[in-house]
Amino acid sequence: MLEQQRGNMAKTAEDQFVSCIPLPAMASSVSTARMHTRALMDKWHLTHVVDDAELIVSEIVTNAIRVTNIIPSQAR
């Protein structure tokens, strides 16, 4: 949906550095996010920051999964 909305707008230079993938709240999403990040860093010629980017993405996705899995049990 966001891609459709963005299709109607003028693209800026920053748009070339935007990527979005859906990730379910499961452990395998962490490795998927790392692989996606590595591929993007290569595509964007940012291989010098790939290790740092993977670490940051891995931490964010892991934390998001942990929080997502905590919420249902607390809501009971």
Phi and psi in radians as a Rosetta constraint file:
Dihedral C 1 N 2 CA 2 C 2 CIRCULARHARMONIC -1.044 0.35
Dihedral N 2 CA 2 C 2 N 3 CIRCULARHARMONIC -0.709 0.35
Dihedral C 2 N 3 CA 3 C 3 CIRCULARHARMONIC -1.075 0.35
Dihedral N 3 CA 3 C 3 N 4 CIRCULARHARMONIC -0.678 0.35
Dihedral C 3 N 4 CA 4 C 4 CIRCULARHARMONIC -1.148 0.35
Dihedral N 4 CA 4 C 4 N 5 CIRCULARHARMONIC -0.743 0.35
Dihedral C 4 N 5 CA 5 C 5 CIRCULARHARMONIC -1.111 0.35
Dihedral N 5 CA 5 C 5 N 6 CIRCULARHARMONIC -0.750 0.35
Dihedral C 5 N 6 CA 6 C 6 CIRCULARHARMONIC -1.179 0.35
Dihedral N 6 CA 6 C 6 N 7 CIRCULARHARMONIC -0.479 0.35
Dihedral C 6 N 7 CA 7 C 7 CIRCULARHARMONIC -1.091 0.35
Dihedral N 7 CA 7 C 7 N 8 CIRCULARHARMONIC -0.444 0.35
Dihedral C 7 N 8 CA 8 C 8 CIRCULARHARMONIC -1.522 0.35
Dihedral N 8 CA 8 C 8 N 9 CIRCULARHARMONIC -0.153 0.35
Dihedral C 8 N 9 CA 9 C 9 CIRCULARHARMONIC -1.790 0.35
Dihedral N 9 CA 9 C 9 N 10 CIRCULARHARMONIC 2.739 0.35
Dihedral C 9 N 10 CA 10 C 10 CIRCULARHARMONIC -1.185 0.35
Dihedral N 10 CA 10 C 10 N 11 CIRCULARHARMONIC 2.357 0.35
Dihedral C 10 N 11 CA 11 C 11 CIRCULARHARMONIC -1.466 0.35
Dihedral N 11 CA 11 C 11 N 12 CIRCULARHARMONIC 2.490 0.35
Dihedral C 11 N 12 CA 12 C 12 CIRCULARHARMONIC -1.889 0.35
Dihedral N 12 CA 12 C 12 N 13 CIRCULARHARMONIC 3.030 0.35
Dihedral C 12 N 13 CA 13 C 13 CIRCULARHARMONIC -1.065 0.35
Dihedral N 13 CA 13 C 13 N 14 CIRCULARHARMONIC -0.588 0.35
Dihedral C 13 N 14 CA 14 C 14 CIRCULARHARMONIC -1.190 0.35
Dihedral N 14 CA 14 C 14 N 15 CIRCULARHARMONIC -0.430 0.35
Dihedral C 14 N 15 CA 15 C 15 CIRCULARHARMONIC -1.052 0.35
Dihedral N 15 CA 15 C 15 N 16 CIRCULARHARMONIC -0.449 0.35
Dihedral C 15 N 16 CA 16 C 16 CIRCULARHARMONIC -1.224 0.35
Dihedral N 16 CA 16 C 16 N 17 CIRCULARHARMONIC -0.240 0.35
Dihedral C 16 N 17 CA 17 C 17 CIRCULARHARMONIC -1.940 0.35
Dihedral N 17 CA 17 C 17 N 18 CIRCULARHARMONIC 0.623 0.35
Dihedral C 17 N 18 CA 18 C 18 CIRCULARHARMONIC -2.091 0.35
Dihedral N 18 CA 18 C 18 N 19 CIRCULARHARMONIC 2.313 0.35
Dihedral C 18 N 19 CA 19 C 19 CIRCULARHARMONIC -2.576 0.35
Dihedral N 19 CA 19 C 19 N 20 CIRCULARHARMONIC 2.513 0.35
Dihedral C 19 N 20 CA 20 C 20 CIRCULARHARMONIC -2.511 0.35
Dihedral N 20 CA 20 C 20 N 21 CIRCULARHARMONIC 2.266 0.35
Dihedral C 20 N 21 CA 21 C 21 CIRCULARHARMONIC -2.315 0.35
Dihedral N 21 CA 21 C 21 N 22 CIRCULARHARMONIC 2.485 0.35
Dihedral C 21 N 22 CA 22 C 22 CIRCULARHARMONIC -1.336 0.35
Dihedral N 22 CA 22 C 22 N 23 CIRCULARHARMONIC 2.370 0.35
Dihedral C 22 N 23 CA 23 C 23 CIRCULARHARMONIC -2.268 0.35
Dihedral N 23 CA 23 C 23 N 24 CIRCULARHARMONIC 2.146 0.35
Dihedral C 23 N 24 CA 24 C 24 CIRCULARHARMONIC -1.266 0.35
Dihedral N 24 CA 24 C 24 N 25 CIRCULARHARMONIC 2.797 0.35
Dihedral C 24 N 25 CA 25 C 25 CIRCULARHARMONIC -1.389 0.35
Dihedral N 25 CA 25 C 25 N 26 CIRCULARHARMONIC 1.254 0.35
Dihedral C 25 N 26 CA 26 C 26 CIRCULARHARMONIC -2.514 0.35
Dihedral N 26 CA 26 C 26 N 27 CIRCULARHARMONIC 2.717 0.35
Dihedral C 26 N 27 CA 27 C 27 CIRCULARHARMONIC -0.982 0.35
Dihedral N 27 CA 27 C 27 N 28 CIRCULARHARMONIC -0.621 0.35
Dihedral C 27 N 28 CA 28 C 28 CIRCULARHARMONIC -1.144 0.35
Dihedral N 28 CA 28 C 28 N 29 CIRCULARHARMONIC -0.310 0.35
Dihedral C 28 N 29 CA 29 C 29 CIRCULARHARMONIC -1.153 0.35
Dihedral N 29 CA 29 C 29 N 30 CIRCULARHARMONIC -0.467 0.35
Dihedral C 29 N 30 CA 30 C 30 CIRCULARHARMONIC -1.120 0.35
Dihedral N 30 CA 30 C 30 N 31 CIRCULARHARMONIC -0.832 0.35
Dihedral C 30 N 31 CA 31 C 31 CIRCULARHARMONIC -1.197 0.35
Dihedral N 31 CA 31 C 31 N 32 CIRCULARHARMONIC -0.607 0.35
Dihedral C 31 N 32 CA 32 C 32 CIRCULARHARMONIC -1.082 0.35
Dihedral N 32 CA 32 C 32 N 33 CIRCULARHARMONIC -0.760 0.35
Dihedral C 32 N 33 CA 33 C 33 CIRCULARHARMONIC -1.125 0.35
Dihedral N 33 CA 33 C 33 N 34 CIRCULARHARMONIC -0.695 0.35
Dihedral C 33 N 34 CA 34 C 34 CIRCULARHARMONIC -1.124 0.35
Dihedral N 34 CA 34 C 34 N 35 CIRCULARHARMONIC -0.772 0.35
Dihedral C 34 N 35 CA 35 C 35 CIRCULARHARMONIC -1.102 0.35
Dihedral N 35 CA 35 C 35 N 36 CIRCULARHARMONIC -0.716 0.35
Dihedral C 35 N 36 CA 36 C 36 CIRCULARHARMONIC -1.102 0.35
Dihedral N 36 CA 36 C 36 N 37 CIRCULARHARMONIC -0.744 0.35
Dihedral C 36 N 37 CA 37 C 37 CIRCULARHARMONIC -1.096 0.35
Dihedral N 37 CA 37 C 37 N 38 CIRCULARHARMONIC -0.806 0.35
Dihedral C 37 N 38 CA 38 C 38 CIRCULARHARMONIC -1.048 0.35
Dihedral N 38 CA 38 C 38 N 39 CIRCULARHARMONIC -0.760 0.35
Dihedral C 38 N 39 CA 39 C 39 CIRCULARHARMONIC -1.105 0.35
Dihedral N 39 CA 39 C 39 N 40 CIRCULARHARMONIC -0.724 0.35
Dihedral C 39 N 40 CA 40 C 40 CIRCULARHARMONIC -1.175 0.35
Dihedral N 40 CA 40 C 40 N 41 CIRCULARHARMONIC -0.736 0.35
Dihedral C 40 N 41 CA 41 C 41 CIRCULARHARMONIC -1.062 0.35
Dihedral N 41 CA 41 C 41 N 42 CIRCULARHARMONIC -0.646 0.35
Dihedral C 41 N 42 CA 42 C 42 CIRCULARHARMONIC -1.184 0.35
Dihedral N 42 CA 42 C 42 N 43 CIRCULARHARMONIC -0.828 0.35
Dihedral C 42 N 43 CA 43 C 43 CIRCULARHARMONIC -1.048 0.35
Dihedral N 43 CA 43 C 43 N 44 CIRCULARHARMONIC -0.664 0.35
Dihedral C 43 N 44 CA 44 C 44 CIRCULARHARMONIC -1.582 0.35
Dihedral N 44 CA 44 C 44 N 45 CIRCULARHARMONIC 0.143 0.35
Dihedral C 44 N 45 CA 45 C 45 CIRCULARHARMONIC 1.016 0.35
Dihedral N 45 CA 45 C 45 N 46 CIRCULARHARMONIC 0.737 0.35
Dihedral C 45 N 46 CA 46 C 46 CIRCULARHARMONIC -2.089 0.35
Dihedral N 46 CA 46 C 46 N 47 CIRCULARHARMONIC 0.671 0.35
Dihedral C 46 N 47 CA 47 C 47 CIRCULARHARMONIC -1.118 0.35
Dihedral N 47 CA 47 C 47 N 48 CIRCULARHARMONIC -0.362 0.35
Dihedral C 47 N 48 CA 48 C 48 CIRCULARHARMONIC -1.232 0.35
Dihedral N 48 CA 48 C 48 N 49 CIRCULARHARMONIC -0.233 0.35
Dihedral C 48 N 49 CA 49 C 49 CIRCULARHARMONIC -2.047 0.35
Dihedral N 49 CA 49 C 49 N 50 CIRCULARHARMONIC 0.182 0.35
Dihedral C 49 N 50 CA 50 C 50 CIRCULARHARMONIC -1.065 0.35
Dihedral N 50 CA 50 C 50 N 51 CIRCULARHARMONIC -0.719 0.35
Dihedral C 50 N 51 CA 51 C 51 CIRCULARHARMONIC -1.125 0.35
Dihedral N 51 CA 51 C 51 N 52 CIRCULARHARMONIC -0.771 0.35
Dihedral C 51 N 52 CA 52 C 52 CIRCULARHARMONIC -1.128 0.35
Dihedral N 52 CA 52 C 52 N 53 CIRCULARHARMONIC -0.756 0.35
Dihedral C 52 N 53 CA 53 C 53 CIRCULARHARMONIC -1.101 0.35
Dihedral N 53 CA 53 C 53 N 54 CIRCULARHARMONIC -0.751 0.35
Dihedral C 53 N 54 CA 54 C 54 CIRCULARHARMONIC -1.068 0.35
Dihedral N 54 CA 54 C 54 N 55 CIRCULARHARMONIC -0.743 0.35
Dihedral C 54 N 55 CA 55 C 55 CIRCULARHARMONIC -1.088 0.35
Dihedral N 55 CA 55 C 55 N 56 CIRCULARHARMONIC -0.811 0.35
Dihedral C 55 N 56 CA 56 C 56 CIRCULARHARMONIC -1.095 0.35
Dihedral N 56 CA 56 C 56 N 57 CIRCULARHARMONIC -0.832 0.35
Dihedral C 56 N 57 CA 57 C 57 CIRCULARHARMONIC -1.094 0.35
Dihedral N 57 CA 57 C 57 N 58 CIRCULARHARMONIC -0.733 0.35
Dihedral C 57 N 58 CA 58 C 58 CIRCULARHARMONIC -1.054 0.35
Dihedral N 58 CA 58 C 58 N 59 CIRCULARHARMONIC -0.771 0.35
Dihedral C 58 N 59 CA 59 C 59 CIRCULARHARMONIC -1.133 0.35
Dihedral N 59 CA 59 C 59 N 60 CIRCULARHARMONIC -0.757 0.35
Dihedral C 59 N 60 CA 60 C 60 CIRCULARHARMONIC -1.134 0.35
Dihedral N 60 CA 60 C 60 N 61 CIRCULARHARMONIC -0.801 0.35
Dihedral C 60 N 61 CA 61 C 61 CIRCULARHARMONIC -1.153 0.35
Dihedral N 61 CA 61 C 61 N 62 CIRCULARHARMONIC -0.742 0.35
Dihedral C 61 N 62 CA 62 C 62 CIRCULARHARMONIC -1.034 0.35
Dihedral N 62 CA 62 C 62 N 63 CIRCULARHARMONIC -0.820 0.35
Dihedral C 62 N 63 CA 63 C 63 CIRCULARHARMONIC -1.098 0.35
Dihedral N 63 CA 63 C 63 N 64 CIRCULARHARMONIC -0.694 0.35
Dihedral C 63 N 64 CA 64 C 64 CIRCULARHARMONIC -1.108 0.35
Dihedral N 64 CA 64 C 64 N 65 CIRCULARHARMONIC -0.717 0.35
Dihedral C 64 N 65 CA 65 C 65 CIRCULARHARMONIC -1.147 0.35
Dihedral N 65 CA 65 C 65 N 66 CIRCULARHARMONIC -0.773 0.35
Dihedral C 65 N 66 CA 66 C 66 CIRCULARHARMONIC -1.041 0.35
Dihedral N 66 CA 66 C 66 N 67 CIRCULARHARMONIC -0.807 0.35
Dihedral C 66 N 67 CA 67 C 67 CIRCULARHARMONIC -1.136 0.35
Dihedral N 67 CA 67 C 67 N 68 CIRCULARHARMONIC -0.725 0.35
Dihedral C 67 N 68 CA 68 C 68 CIRCULARHARMONIC -1.078 0.35
Dihedral N 68 CA 68 C 68 N 69 CIRCULARHARMONIC -0.699 0.35
Dihedral C 68 N 69 CA 69 C 69 CIRCULARHARMONIC -1.330 0.35
Dihedral N 69 CA 69 C 69 N 70 CIRCULARHARMONIC -0.338 0.35
Dihedral C 69 N 70 CA 70 C 70 CIRCULARHARMONIC -1.426 0.35
Dihedral N 70 CA 70 C 70 N 71 CIRCULARHARMONIC -0.671 0.35
Dihedral C 70 N 71 CA 71 C 71 CIRCULARHARMONIC -0.968 0.35
Dihedral N 71 CA 71 C 71 N 72 CIRCULARHARMONIC -0.864 0.35
Dihedral C 71 N 72 CA 72 C 72 CIRCULARHARMONIC -1.040 0.35
Dihedral N 72 CA 72 C 72 N 73 CIRCULARHARMONIC -0.712 0.35
Dihedral C 72 N 73 CA 73 C 73 CIRCULARHARMONIC -1.234 0.35
Dihedral N 73 CA 73 C 73 N 74 CIRCULARHARMONIC -0.507 0.35
Dihedral C 73 N 74 CA 74 C 74 CIRCULARHARMONIC -1.337 0.35
Dihedral N 74 CA 74 C 74 N 75 CIRCULARHARMONIC -0.439 0.35
Dihedral C 74 N 75 CA 75 C 75 CIRCULARHARMONIC -1.331 0.35
Dihedral N 75 CA 75 C 75 N 76 CIRCULARHARMONIC -0.220 0.35
